[in-house]
Amino acid sequence: MKMTAKAKNVKPRDPEKYEYAYLLFMQNVAQVDICNRVRVSAPTLQGWKESGGWEEKRASRTISIDDLVQKSLRMISDMLDNKETFSADSFAKAVSQLKTLKTHNTVDDDINTFMDFQDYLIRDRVNNKEITNDLIKLITRLQDNFIQYRLGNGKLRK
């Protein structure tokens, strides 16, 4: 059985990168993409995964609201595609279920939006001189802090 990062007293040099990489890993982002987005090497990411027991944590997490929403959307889509067995009652129930599940942005929604926004900033900095590397780093740090806050993992950081 693998030890957690805490049990091994592993302290990453950059805790924000570690946390961001962990969040992306838990979202099933490809490891190559995590390395590119977080700007760490593959061996560093592998070390974090092993020392933190990330595989086990991801495997053991329970079904999330996002998973339920996705399943509900697939079910609704299947109902619409299958005209022979379409039932207005079943369709109405599925839509109602979806509305009760998806009442606000989830952390997954926020992470995806933040990643899209970061990609936009990186692309647009060529055309907009106000977008500097320091600005992108600050925005990324603030977004990471917000995600940690949403996850209930602590206080707002400075």
C-alpha positions in Angstrom: 0.0 0.0 0.0 1.4 3.4 -0.9 2.0 6.1 1.6 0.4 9.5 1.2 2.5 12.6 0.8 1.7 13.6 4.4 2.8 10.2 5.7 6.1 10.4 3.8 6.5 14.1 4.8 7.0 15.0 1.1 6.8 18.7 0.7 6.6 19.9 -2.9 8.8 22.9 -3.7 5.7 24.7 -5.2 2.6 23.8 -3.3 0.3 25.7 -5.7 1.6 23.7 -8.7 1.2 20.5 -6.6 -2.4 21.4 -5.7 -3.3 22.5 -9.3 -1.8 19.3 -10.7 -3.7 17.2 -8.2 -7.0 19.0 -9.2 -6.4 18.4 -12.8 -5.4 14.7 -12.2 -8.7 14.2 -10.2 -10.5 15.7 -13.2 -9.0 12.9 -15.4 -6.9 15.4 -17.5 -4.2 13.6 -19.4 -0.8 13.6 -17.7 0.9 15.2 -20.6 -1.6 18.0 -20.5 -1.1 18.4 -16.7 2.6 18.7 -17.2 2.1 21.4 -19.9 -0.5 23.3 -18.0 1.3 23.2 -14.6 4.7 23.4 -16.2 6.3 20.5 -14.4 8.3 17.6 -15.8 6.7 14.1 -16.2 9.0 12.6 -13.4 7.9 15.4 -11.0 4.3 14.6 -11.7 4.9 10.9 -11.3 6.6 11.5 -8.0 3.7 13.6 -6.8 1.2 10.9 -7.9 3.1 8.2 -6.1 3.9 10.0 -2.9 0.4 11.5 -2.7 -1.5 8.3 -3.5 -3.4 10.1 -6.2 -4.4 7.0 -8.2 -6.0 5.5 -5.1 -7.8 8.7 -4.2 -9.2 9.1 -7.7 -10.2 5.5 -7.9 -12.0 5.7 -4.5 -13.9 8.9 -5.0 -17.6 8.5 -5.0 -19.8 9.5 -7.9 -20.0 13.2 -8.1 -22.8 15.5 -9.0 -21.1 16.2 -12.3 -21.1 12.4 -13.0 -24.9 12.3 -12.3 -25.5 15.3 -14.5 -23.6 13.8 -17.4 -25.6 10.5 -17.0 -28.8 12.5 -16.9 -27.8 14.4 -20.0 -27.0 11.1 -21.8 -30.3 9.6 -20.7 -32.2 12.6 -22.0 -30.3 12.5 -25.3 -31.0 8.8 -25.7 -34.7 9.5 -25.1 -34.8 12.2 -27.8 -32.9 9.9 -30.3 -35.2 6.9 -29.8 -38.5 8.1 -31.2 -40.2 4.6 -31.1 -40.0 4.3 -27.3 -40.2 8.0 -26.4 -42.2 8.7 -23.3 -43.2 12.3 -22.5 -43.6 11.3 -18.8 -40.1 9.7 -18.6 -38.6 12.7 -20.5 -40.2 15.2 -18.1 -39.0 13.2 -15.1 -35.4 13.1 -16.5 -35.4 16.9 -17.2 -36.8 17.6 -13.7 -34.0 15.4 -12.2 -31.4 17.2 -14.2 -32.7 20.6 -12.9 -32.5 19.5 -9.3 -28.9 18.1 -9.8 -27.5 21.1 -11.7 -28.5 24.1 -9.6 -25.2 26.1 -9.8 -21.7 25.9 -11.2 -19.8 23.0 -9.9 -16.0 23.0 -9.1 -15.6 21.1 -12.3 -17.3 23.9 -14.2 -15.1 26.5 -12.6 -11.9 24.6 -13.3 -12.8 24.1 -17.0 -13.7 27.8 -17.3 -10.5 28.9 -15.6 -8.4 26.6 -17.9 -10.2 28.0 -21.0 -9.6 31.5 -19.8 -5.9 30.8 -19.1 -5.6 29.4 -22.6 -7.3 32.6 -24.0 -4.9 34.9 -22.1 -1.8 33.0 -23.4 -3.1 33.2 -27.0 -4.2 36.9 -26.7 -1.0 38.2 -25.0 0.6 38.6 -28.5 -2.1 41.1 -29.4 -2.5 42.7 -25.9 0.6 44.1 -24.3 -1.2 44.5 -20.9 -1.3 40.7 -20.6 2.1 39.9 -19.1 3.5 36.6 -17.8 3.2 38.1 -14.3 -0.5 38.9 -14.8 -1.2 35.4 -16.0 0.7 34.0 -13.0 -1.3 36.2 -10.6 -4.6 35.3 -12.2 -3.7 31.6 -12.1 -2.8 31.8 -8.5 -6.0 33.6 -7.6 -8.0 31.0 -9.6 -6.2 28.1 -7.8 -7.0 29.8 -4.4 -10.6 30.1 -5.4 -10.8 26.4 -6.4 -9.3 25.4 -3.0 -11.8 27.7 -1.3 -14.7 26.1 -3.2 -13.3 22.6 -2.3 -13.3 23.6 1.4 -9.6 23.0 1.7 -8.8 26.1 3.7 -8.8 29.7 3.9 -8.5 32.3 1.3 -4.8 32.9 0.7 -3.0 36.1 0.1 
